[in-house]
Amino acid sequence: MYKFFTILIFTILFSSCATLNLNSMIKPEPPQISVKYLEMIKSGWPKQHFKLRLHVKNPNAFPLYFANLNFKLYLNQKQFTTSESNPDTTLPAFGQQCLTINIVSNIMDILDGWKDWKKAIKQRQLNYRIVGNVTILKGTPAIPFEHRGEVPIKGPKK
């Protein structure tokens, strides 16, 4: 009789645990990544080098370790650059911080939309869209993110 009740209790416990969706309990929300500013570091032919400052927020109740960060940056609806970096940083639970990433763009991509760029440069800001994914642990699926906004532009330092 004792054996029967023990098996019954374990069966009830394990079947109730099986109905819990553990994947949804531990699946992280995507980080909120926005562009803080874009600064030209060096201009040359055919490549320009920029410093991109990203503002990153963690909406999760646990820290996120950034093993890999891949993204495409669109400025004024045109692809500006792609980047893959290994920031090797941990974002605390509900925390936020800034990441600085060096990126390279091709002058031909900029010249393609010169009228739009000319207007944006006068206004000293650009519309942007950043789309990508972040891997928080090596070997785990990447978490996608996307954000739109306006970014101030800074010229090269003299």
N, C-alpha and C positions, 0 to 999 in steps of 0.2 A: 504494500500500500504506500509506504514511504517513497519507494522508487517511482511509482506512478505519479505522485504529486510533484516530485522533483522534475520529472520529464515534462509534465504539464506546465509547470511554472517556466522552465527554460523555453519551451515551445512558444508560450505566450510572449515572453520577453523578446525572443529573437524575431518573432513575426511582427511585433510592434516596431522593432528597430528597422526591419526591412521596409516598412512603409514610410519611414523618414527619408526625405530626399537629402542625403548628406552632401551631394554635389552642389545643390543650391545653397547650402549653409556655408560652404567654404569657398565657393566660386567668387573671386574678387570682382568688385565693380571696377570698370575702367578708370584709370586716372584722368583727371581733368587737366589737359595740357593746352596752354595758350601761349601766344607769342607776346613777349614783353617789349622787345625792341630788336631791330636789325641794324647793325653798324658795319659799314664798309671798312675793311682793314687795309686792303691793297687792291689797286685796280691795274690791270694789265691786259695784254692781248693774248689769247681770247678769253682768259678766265679772270674773274673777280673773286676776291676772298672776303667773306663776311663773318662777323661774330653774331650769332643768333642766341638771344637770351629767351629761354622758355620758363614759364611759371607753371609749376606742377603741383596739383593738389591730390591728396589721397582721400577718397570718400569712404574708405574702409576702416573697420574697427581694429585692424591689425596692420603692422608695418608691411610695406611693399619694397622688395629688393629689385632694383632695375638691373637685370643682367644684359639686356639688349634693347635698344630703342631704334626703330626704323620708321621713317616718315617721308612724305612728299609734302613740300611747301608750295602752295599756289599763291601768287600775288596778282591781284587784279584779274582773277579767273584764268591766269596762265601759269603752267607749271614752271616754278623758279629753280627748284633743286630737289634732289633726293639725298637722304642721308641715312647712314647706319652707324650707330655709335654704341659703345659699351660704357655707359656712365658710371657703373660700379658704385651705385649709391643706394642708400636705404631711406625711404620716405616713411616717417613715423605715422602711426595710426592717426587719422584725421589731420595729418600734418601737411605742410606745404613748404616748398623751397624753389629756388631758381637754379636752372642748369644752363651753362654756357657751352655752346657747341660751335665749332668752326665749320663753315660750309663753303662750298665753291659753286659758282654759277658761270654759265657761258654767256659772253656778250651777245652772241647771235640770238639767244632766247630773249634777251632784254630788248634788242633792236627790233625784234619781230613785232612788238607792241609799243613802239616808240611814242605814239600819240598819248596812249594811256599812261605811260611812264612819265612823260613830260608833265602832265597835269598832276600826277601823284607827287612828283618831286617838288613842285611848287607848293603843294599843300603839306608836304613833309609827313605824309602818312599814306599807307596803302591798305586796301582790303586784303585780307588773307584767309586762307583755309589750310589747315594742317590736318593731314590724314595719315594714320600709321598704326603701328602696334608696338606693344611693349611686352617683352618676355621677362617675367618676374623670377623664374627659376629655370635654369638650363634643363631642357627636356620636357618642359610643360608647354601647353598650347599658348600662343601669343594672345594678348588681350587687345582688341582693336580700340581706337579712339579717333575722334574727329572734333574739330573746333573751328569756328569762324569768328572773325572780328576785324578790328583795325589796329595797325601797328605803326608806331612812329619810326621814321627812318633817320639815321644819323649819317653824316658824311665822313669821309676819311679824316683821320687826325693829322694835323699839320705840324 
